[in-house]
Amino acid sequence: MNSFLALSLGLCLSLGLTWLFARKCARWLDDSWWSREFGIQVWLTVIWSVLGVILPMRNGFANFSHGLIPVGLSPSPRPRLRELAAAWRPGPLEVFGWVWLAGMAAVLLWRVAGMLLLWLRVWRKSRPVSARVRQALENAWRTLEGGILGGKTLEKDLPDVRVLPGLPGPMSIVLWPKCLLLDREDYDDEALDAILRHELVHACGQNVAAHRFFWLLLGAIFWFVPTVWLFTREARLREEYTCDRDANAFSNREELRAYARAITALAAPRRREAFGTANMACGKAMLRCRVEALFREEAPSPWGRRTLRALLALVLILLLTLLPFFLFSGPARFDVNEGNILNFAGWDVFDLSNGMNPDSLPAVEGEGVLLYRMETRTPPYGAAALYNEMGDLYLSFPDDPAAAYAACARLTERLTALLGEPVARRDITVIHARDVDLRAMLELPSDAPAPRRETLATWRGTTDDGTATITIARIDGENGAVVALV
């Protein structure tokens, strides 16, 4: 989950900067360009998040989280032994994972339920339109046919149009199955033509449905990121600008005025849209922006300057899209203490590296040394360092053997309380660490005598695969000692 947390924090910053950039530089390029840019950014973010972070995380294949700034929460793994797991409590990271899943399911359910309820209402209460409206729809289609509708044909792709009393205004269902809905039929010809052209662009325009689907995924996956909702709201506004522009791609000045009169007559208090729909009626603030965008005349600009602006904007957007994946990483330290150290026994480096910063598990340098140090805020039991070797934990006391003996006694007392009296001790072959690794833990030179190994106590427990043991061992060097949990 730490990879996902780091990605979410980066995404919060990235989308916020994109929103600010689009607001401050809105007149650099036309609204269609901004709509395409928003769509590209959402597509790339969702696809890369799912393939690069979420699926590996859920399948257990995730590895270190690489980024410049360590953030996140230390994991609290569930102990391998069932007897120890009975006393385990999930940490903040595990709780966040469950809350995230619940929130994502709730958002998806809320969106899909709203769509289904609308379709149920359409099925029960709507009625077909008159021949006049049907003819006006065909005329509007012929006006837009070609580039605006992406090569769709009247015979195959003309959507259904129905009357549904009680709607706040005309609307379209842009996801499948597509449909145009009118609150009434007695619009004059001018208003009816404007309504149908606008809603046809929503329902049949290029990539509108695909963009809405990816907005759904973005909002569901990152439901707790505030700038996601700000960004999708801005993208929705840009979609309206683009639809107004495309619906009037072949209109003259007088026809633009007629279109503006039509949408002004539909002004209504802002209401929440059902998922997958587009309401033509809007509030006063949005209406003013739409009319201004409709009549905005772009100042003449040399082709080279506009191309340079587009390239600069595209490069900036791509950088903002990549920013969340490389700015933040998982935490650079584990939170291991006397109360939870047993939770980490049996979890090797490949398990613990999931979502962590590489600095949290640095490889110990030395010729022939194959050992990883677990960086912690304060190593438990007063140890100088905590090491992990194939899932076995080693507490190093290079200058204080007395503290090592005290740690052995306290660990023995705790394991006895959790697992009962120890069974017969296993021999020293249970200690997998090699002499070269033990010398590195004790900070001894490579030619120092081999440290002396001794197993102190062994307990037996059960796992999902059968039975397993956990052993406390002590390794004594010249001036220090190592306590092993194997």
C-alpha positions as CSV (number, residue, x, y, z in Angstrom):
1,M,0.0,0.0,0.0
2,N,2.9,2.4,0.5
3,S,3.5,2.5,-3.3
4,F,-0.1,3.5,-3.7
5,L,0.1,6.1,-0.9
6,A,3.2,7.7,-2.5
7,L,1.4,7.7,-5.9
8,S,-1.7,9.3,-4.4
9,L,0.2,12.1,-2.8
10,G,2.1,12.8,-6.0
11,L,-1.2,12.7,-7.9
12,C,-2.7,15.2,-5.5
13,L,0.1,17.6,-6.3
14,S,0.2,16.8,-10.1
15,L,-3.5,17.3,-10.7
16,G,-3.6,20.4,-8.6
17,L,-0.7,21.9,-10.7
18,T,-2.5,20.8,-13.9
19,W,-5.7,22.5,-12.8
20,L,-3.8,25.7,-12.0
21,F,-1.9,25.6,-15.3
22,A,-5.1,25.1,-17.3
23,R,-6.8,28.0,-15.4
24,K,-3.9,30.4,-15.8
25,C,-3.0,29.5,-19.4
26,A,-6.5,28.7,-20.7
27,R,-6.2,31.1,-23.7
28,W,-3.0,29.6,-24.9
29,L,-5.0,27.0,-26.8
30,D,-8.6,26.3,-27.6
31,D,-10.9,24.3,-25.4
32,S,-10.8,21.2,-27.6
33,W,-7.1,20.9,-26.9
34,W,-7.5,21.2,-23.2
35,S,-10.2,18.5,-23.2
36,R,-7.9,16.2,-25.1
37,E,-5.1,16.9,-22.8
38,F,-7.2,16.2,-19.7
39,G,-8.3,13.0,-21.3
40,I,-4.7,11.9,-22.1
41,Q,-3.6,12.7,-18.6
42,V,-6.4,10.7,-17.1
43,W,-5.9,7.7,-19.4
44,L,-2.1,7.6,-18.8
45,T,-2.6,8.0,-15.0
46,V,-5.2,5.3,-14.7
47,I,-3.4,2.8,-17.0
48,W,0.0,3.3,-15.4
49,S,-1.5,3.2,-11.8
50,V,-3.3,-0.1,-12.5
51,L,-0.6,-1.9,-14.3
52,G,2.4,-0.5,-12.5
53,V,1.2,-0.2,-8.9
54,I,-2.2,-1.6,-8.1
55,L,-2.1,-5.0,-9.8
56,P,1.4,-5.8,-8.6
57,M,0.5,-4.7,-5.1
58,R,-2.7,-6.9,-5.0
59,N,-0.8,-9.9,-6.5
60,G,2.1,-9.6,-4.2
61,F,4.7,-8.8,-6.9
62,A,5.4,-5.2,-5.9
63,N,8.9,-4.2,-5.0
64,F,10.7,-1.2,-3.7
65,S,9.0,2.2,-4.2
66,H,11.5,4.5,-5.9
67,G,11.0,8.2,-5.4
68,L,12.8,11.3,-4.2
69,I,10.9,12.0,-1.0
70,P,10.1,9.1,1.5
71,V,6.5,9.2,2.8
72,G,4.0,6.6,4.0
73,L,3.5,4.3,6.9
74,S,5.5,1.4,8.2
75,P,3.9,-2.0,7.6
76,S,2.8,-4.3,10.4
77,P,2.9,-7.8,8.9
78,R,0.7,-10.5,10.2
79,P,2.8,-13.1,12.1
80,R,3.5,-16.4,10.3
81,L,2.5,-18.5,13.4
82,R,-1.2,-18.6,14.1
83,E,-0.6,-18.4,17.8
84,L,1.2,-15.2,17.5
85,A,-1.3,-13.8,14.9
86,A,-4.0,-14.2,17.6
87,A,-2.5,-11.2,19.4
88,W,-1.8,-9.2,16.2
89,R,-3.5,-5.9,15.6
90,P,-3.4,-4.2,12.1
91,G,-1.3,-1.1,11.9
92,P,-2.4,2.2,10.3
93,L,-1.2,1.0,6.8
94,E,-3.4,-2.1,7.0
95,V,-6.4,-0.1,8.2
96,F,-5.9,2.4,5.4
97,G,-5.9,-0.5,2.8
98,W,-9.2,-1.8,4.1
99,V,-10.8,1.7,4.2
100,W,-9.5,2.4,0.6
101,L,-11.1,-0.8,-0.7
102,A,-14.4,0.0,1.1
103,G,-14.4,3.6,-0.3
104,M,-13.6,2.4,-3.8
105,A,-16.5,-0.1,-3.7
106,A,-18.8,2.6,-2.3
107,V,-17.9,5.1,-5.0
108,L,-18.4,2.5,-7.8
109,L,-21.7,1.4,-6.2
110,W,-22.9,4.9,-5.9
111,R,-22.1,5.7,-9.5
112,V,-23.5,2.6,-11.0
113,A,-26.6,2.6,-8.9
114,G,-27.4,6.2,-10.0
115,M,-27.0,5.1,-13.6
116,L,-29.3,2.1,-13.2
117,L,-31.9,4.1,-11.3
118,L,-32.0,6.6,-14.2
119,W,-32.4,3.9,-16.8
120,L,-35.1,2.3,-14.7
121,R,-36.9,5.7,-14.7
122,V,-36.5,6.0,-18.4
123,W,-37.9,2.6,-19.0
124,R,-40.9,3.2,-16.8
125,K,-41.9,6.8,-17.4
126,S,-40.4,8.0,-20.7
127,R,-42.2,8.0,-24.1
128,P,-41.2,8.3,-27.7
129,V,-40.9,11.8,-29.3
130,S,-43.1,13.1,-32.1
131,A,-42.2,13.0,-35.8
132,R,-41.2,16.7,-35.6
133,V,-38.5,16.1,-33.0
134,R,-37.3,13.0,-34.8
135,Q,-36.9,15.0,-38.0
136,A,-35.1,17.7,-36.1
137,L,-32.7,15.1,-34.7
138,E,-31.9,13.8,-38.2
139,N,-31.3,17.3,-39.5
140,A,-29.0,18.1,-36.6
141,W,-27.1,14.8,-37.3
142,R,-26.6,15.8,-40.9
143,T,-25.3,19.2,-39.8
144,L,-22.6,17.5,-37.7
145,E,-22.0,14.4,-39.8
146,G,-18.3,14.0,-40.7
147,G,-15.4,15.0,-38.5
148,I,-17.5,16.1,-35.4
149,L,-19.1,12.7,-35.0
150,G,-16.1,10.7,-35.8
151,G,-17.3,9.1,-39.0
152,K,-20.5,7.7,-37.5
153,T,-23.5,7.2,-39.9
154,L,-27.1,8.2,-39.5
155,E,-28.4,4.8,-40.4
156,K,-26.3,2.9,-37.8
157,D,-25.4,5.3,-35.0
158,L,-28.3,7.7,-34.6
159,P,-29.2,7.5,-30.8
160,D,-32.7,7.1,-29.5
161,V,-34.5,10.2,-28.2
162,R,-37.3,10.1,-25.6
163,V,-39.3,12.5,-23.5
164,L,-39.0,12.1,-19.7
165,P,-41.2,14.5,-17.7
166,G,-39.6,15.9,-14.6
167,L,-36.1,16.4,-15.8
168,P,-34.4,19.8,-15.0
169,G,-33.7,20.2,-18.7
170,P,-32.5,18.3,-21.8
171,M,-29.8,15.8,-21.1
172,S,-28.0,12.9,-22.7
173,I,-26.8,9.5,-21.5
174,V,-23.2,9.4,-22.8
175,L,-22.4,5.8,-21.7
176,W,-23.9,2.7,-23.1
177,P,-26.7,2.4,-24.2
178,K,-26.7,6.0,-25.4
179,C,-29.9,8.1,-25.4
180,L,-31.1,11.7,-25.6
181,L,-33.7,12.8,-23.2
182,L,-36.0,15.9,-23.3
183,D,-38.0,17.2,-20.5
184,R,-40.7,18.4,-23.0
185,E,-41.2,18.7,-26.7
186,D,-42.7,22.2,-27.2
187,Y,-39.4,23.9,-27.8
188,D,-39.3,26.3,-30.8
189,D,-37.3,25.2,-33.8
190,E,-34.3,27.3,-32.9
191,A,-34.0,26.0,-29.4
192,L,-34.7,22.4,-30.4
193,D,-31.9,22.5,-33.0
194,A,-29.4,23.9,-30.5
195,I,-30.4,21.3,-27.9
196,L,-30.1,18.3,-30.3
197,R,-26.8,19.4,-31.8
198,H,-25.3,19.9,-28.3
199,E,-26.6,16.6,-27.0
200,L,-25.5,14.7,-30.1
201,V,-21.9,15.8,-29.6
202,H,-22.1,14.6,-26.0
203,A,-23.6,11.2,-26.9
204,C,-21.7,10.5,-30.2
205,G,-18.7,12.8,-30.1
206,Q,-15.2,11.4,-30.4
207,N,-13.9,9.8,-27.1
208,V,-16.5,11.4,-24.8
209,A,-17.7,8.0,-23.5
210,A,-14.2,6.7,-23.1
211,H,-13.1,9.8,-21.2
212,R,-16.1,9.5,-18.9
213,F,-15.2,5.8,-18.2
214,F,-11.7,6.7,-17.2
215,W,-12.9,9.6,-15.1
216,L,-15.0,6.9,-13.3
217,L,-11.9,4.8,-12.7
218,L,-9.8,7.7,-11.5
219,G,-12.5,8.9,-9.1
220,A,-13.0,5.4,-7.7
221,I,-9.4,4.5,-7.3
222,F,-8.3,7.8,-5.8
223,W,-11.5,8.8,-4.1
224,F,-9.7,10.2,-1.1
225,V,-7.5,12.6,-3.1
226,P,-9.2,16.1,-3.1
227,T,-7.6,17.4,-6.3
228,V,-9.1,14.4,-8.2
229,W,-12.6,15.8,-7.7
230,L,-11.4,19.3,-8.5
231,F,-9.7,18.0,-11.7
232,T,-12.7,16.0,-12.9
233,R,-15.0,19.0,-12.3
234,E,-12.7,21.1,-14.4
235,A,-12.6,18.4,-17.1
236,R,-16.4,18.3,-17.1
237,L,-16.5,22.1,-17.6
238,R,-14.0,21.8,-20.5
239,E,-16.2,19.1,-22.0
240,E,-19.1,21.5,-22.1
241,Y,-17.0,24.2,-23.7
242,T,-15.8,21.6,-26.3
243,C,-19.4,20.4,-27.0
244,D,-20.6,24.0,-27.5
245,R,-17.7,24.6,-29.8
246,D,-18.2,21.4,-31.9
247,A,-22.0,21.8,-32.0
248,N,-21.4,25.2,-33.7
249,A,-18.4,24.3,-35.8
250,F,-20.3,25.3,-39.0
251,S,-22.3,28.1,-37.5
252,N,-22.2,31.8,-38.4
253,R,-22.4,34.7,-36.0
254,E,-26.2,34.9,-36.1
255,E,-26.5,31.1,-35.5
256,L,-24.1,31.5,-32.5
257,R,-26.4,34.1,-31.1
258,A,-29.4,31.8,-31.5
259,Y,-27.5,29.0,-29.8
260,A,-26.6,31.4,-26.9
261,R,-30.2,32.4,-26.5
262,A,-31.2,28.7,-26.4
263,I,-28.8,27.7,-23.6
264,T,-29.6,31.0,-21.7
265,A,-33.3,30.1,-21.7
266,L,-32.4,26.7,-20.1
267,A,-30.5,28.3,-17.2
268,A,-31.5,26.6,-13.9
269,P,-30.0,26.1,-10.5
270,R,-27.0,23.7,-10.6
271,R,-28.0,20.1,-9.8
272,R,-25.9,17.0,-9.4
273,E,-25.7,15.0,-12.6
274,A,-26.3,11.3,-12.6
275,F,-23.1,9.4,-13.5
276,G,-22.7,9.0,-17.3
277,T,-25.1,11.8,-18.2
278,A,-24.7,15.4,-19.4
279,N,-27.3,18.1,-18.5
280,M,-27.6,21.0,-20.9
281,A,-29.1,23.2,-18.2
282,C,-26.6,24.8,-15.9
283,G,-26.2,27.5,-13.3
284,K,-25.6,31.2,-13.9
285,A,-21.8,31.0,-13.3
286,M,-21.2,28.2,-15.7
287,L,-23.6,29.7,-18.2
288,R,-21.7,32.9,-18.3
289,C,-18.4,31.0,-18.9
290,R,-20.0,28.9,-21.7
291,V,-21.3,32.0,-23.5
292,E,-18.0,33.8,-23.2
293,A,-16.1,30.7,-24.5
294,L,-18.6,30.5,-27.4
295,F,-18.0,34.0,-28.6
296,R,-14.3,34.1,-27.7
297,E,-12.3,35.1,-30.7
298,E,-8.7,34.0,-30.6
299,A,-6.2,36.7,-31.5
300,P,-4.3,36.0,-34.7
301,S,-1.0,34.2,-33.9
302,P,1.7,32.9,-36.2
303,W,1.6,29.2,-36.9
304,G,5.0,28.7,-35.3
305,R,4.1,30.4,-32.1
306,R,1.0,28.4,-31.7
307,T,2.9,25.2,-32.4
308,L,5.5,26.1,-29.9
309,R,2.8,26.8,-27.3
310,A,1.2,23.4,-27.9
311,L,4.5,21.6,-27.7
312,L,5.5,23.4,-24.4
313,A,2.0,22.7,-22.9
314,L,2.2,19.0,-24.0
315,V,5.7,18.6,-22.5
316,L,4.6,20.2,-19.2
317,I,1.5,18.0,-19.1
318,L,3.6,14.8,-19.7
319,L,5.9,15.9,-16.9
320,L,3.0,16.5,-14.6
321,T,1.6,13.0,-15.5
322,L,4.9,11.3,-14.7
323,L,5.5,13.4,-11.5
324,P,3.4,11.2,-9.2
325,F,5.4,8.1,-10.1
326,F,8.8,9.5,-9.3
327,L,8.4,12.3,-6.7
328,F,7.4,10.3,-3.6
329,S,8.3,6.8,-2.4
330,G,7.4,4.6,0.6
331,P,9.0,5.2,4.0
332,A,12.7,4.8,4.5
333,R,12.4,3.2,8.0
334,F,10.5,0.4,9.6
335,D,8.7,0.9,12.9
336,V,10.0,-2.2,14.7
337,N,9.9,-2.3,18.5
338,E,9.7,-4.8,21.3
339,G,6.0,-5.1,21.0
340,N,5.9,-6.0,17.3
341,I,9.3,-7.6,16.5
342,L,7.8,-11.1,16.5
343,N,5.4,-10.0,13.6
344,F,8.5,-9.6,11.3
345,A,10.0,-13.0,12.0
346,G,9.7,-15.2,8.9
347,W,9.2,-12.3,6.5
348,D,12.2,-12.0,4.1
349,V,13.5,-9.0,2.3
350,F,11.4,-9.6,-0.8
351,D,8.2,-9.6,1.4
352,L,9.2,-6.5,3.4
353,S,10.4,-4.5,0.4
354,N,6.9,-4.1,-0.9
355,G,6.3,-0.4,-1.3
356,M,9.3,0.6,0.9
357,N,12.0,3.0,0.0
358,P,15.3,1.2,-1.0
359,D,17.0,3.0,1.9
360,S,14.8,1.0,4.3
361,L,16.6,-2.3,3.6
362,P,20.2,-1.4,2.5
363,A,22.5,-4.3,1.6
364,V,25.4,-4.6,4.1
365,E,28.7,-3.9,2.3
366,G,31.5,-6.4,2.5
367,E,33.2,-9.1,0.5
368,G,31.0,-12.1,0.3
369,V,28.4,-10.6,2.6
370,L,24.7,-11.3,1.7
371,L,22.8,-9.4,4.4
372,Y,20.3,-6.6,4.7
373,R,19.9,-4.2,7.5
374,M,16.4,-3.1,8.5
375,E,16.5,0.6,9.1
376,T,14.5,1.5,12.2
377,R,13.9,4.6,14.2
378,T,15.2,2.9,17.3
379,P,16.3,-0.8,17.2
380,P,14.4,-2.9,19.8
381,Y,16.0,-4.1,23.1
382,G,18.8,-1.5,22.8
383,A,20.4,-3.2,19.8
384,A,22.8,-1.4,17.6
385,A,21.1,-2.7,14.4
386,L,18.5,-5.1,13.2
387,Y,19.3,-7.4,10.2
388,N,17.2,-9.7,8.0
389,E,18.6,-12.8,6.4
390,M,16.2,-15.1,4.6
391,G,13.4,-14.1,7.0
392,D,15.5,-14.6,10.1
393,L,16.0,-11.6,12.4
394,Y,19.3,-10.7,14.0
395,L,19.7,-8.1,16.7
396,S,23.3,-6.9,16.9
397,F,25.1,-5.9,20.1
398,P,28.7,-5.4,18.9
399,D,29.9,-3.8,22.2
400,D,27.4,-4.9,24.8
401,P,27.0,-8.7,25.3
402,A,25.2,-8.1,28.6
403,A,22.4,-6.3,26.7
404,A,22.2,-9.3,24.3
405,Y,21.7,-11.7,27.2
406,A,19.0,-9.5,28.7
407,A,17.2,-9.4,25.2
408,C,17.4,-13.2,25.1
409,A,15.7,-13.5,28.5
410,R,12.9,-11.1,27.6
411,L,12.2,-12.7,24.3
412,T,12.2,-16.1,25.9
413,E,9.7,-14.9,28.5
414,R,7.4,-13.4,25.8
415,L,7.5,-16.4,23.5
416,T,6.7,-18.7,26.5
417,A,3.7,-16.6,27.4
418,L,2.4,-16.8,23.8
419,L,3.4,-20.3,22.7
420,G,3.8,-22.2,26.0
421,E,6.9,-24.0,27.2
422,P,9.7,-24.5,24.7
423,V,10.3,-27.9,23.1
424,A,13.6,-29.6,22.6
425,R,16.2,-27.2,21.3
426,R,17.2,-27.4,17.7
427,D,20.9,-27.7,16.8
428,I,23.0,-24.8,15.5
429,T,22.3,-25.7,11.8
430,V,19.0,-23.8,12.2
431,I,21.1,-20.5,12.1
432,H,21.5,-19.8,8.4
433,A,23.7,-16.8,8.6
434,R,27.3,-17.5,7.6
435,D,30.4,-16.6,9.5
436,V,31.1,-13.7,7.1
437,D,27.6,-12.3,7.7
438,L,28.0,-12.6,11.5
439,R,31.4,-10.9,11.5
440,A,29.7,-8.0,9.6
441,M,27.0,-7.8,12.2
442,L,29.5,-7.7,15.0
443,E,31.8,-5.3,13.1
444,L,34.7,-7.7,13.3
445,P,37.5,-8.0,10.7
446,S,37.3,-10.7,8.1
447,D,40.2,-12.6,9.8
448,A,38.6,-12.7,13.2
449,P,37.8,-16.1,14.8
450,A,34.4,-17.6,13.8
451,P,31.7,-16.4,16.2
452,R,30.4,-19.1,18.6
453,R,26.8,-20.2,18.0
454,E,24.3,-21.5,20.5
455,T,20.5,-22.2,20.4
456,L,18.7,-21.3,23.6
457,A,15.1,-22.4,23.1
458,T,12.7,-23.6,20.4
459,W,8.9,-23.3,20.3
460,R,6.5,-25.0,18.0
461,G,3.4,-23.4,16.4
462,T,1.1,-23.8,13.5
463,T,0.9,-22.0,10.1
464,D,-1.4,-22.1,7.1
465,D,0.8,-24.8,5.6
466,G,1.2,-27.0,8.8
467,T,3.6,-26.6,11.7
468,A,6.7,-24.5,12.1
469,T,9.2,-23.6,14.8
470,I,10.7,-20.4,16.1
471,T,14.1,-20.5,17.8
472,I,16.1,-18.0,19.9
473,A,19.8,-18.3,19.4
474,R,22.8,-16.3,20.6
475,I,26.0,-15.8,18.6
476,D,29.0,-14.6,20.7
477,G,32.0,-12.7,19.2
478,E,35.1,-11.3,20.7
479,N,33.5,-8.2,22.3
480,G,29.8,-8.5,21.5
481,A,26.9,-10.8,20.7
482,V,24.0,-11.3,18.3
483,V,20.5,-12.4,19.2
484,A,18.8,-14.4,16.4
485,L,15.1,-15.2,15.9
486,V,15.0,-18.0,13.4
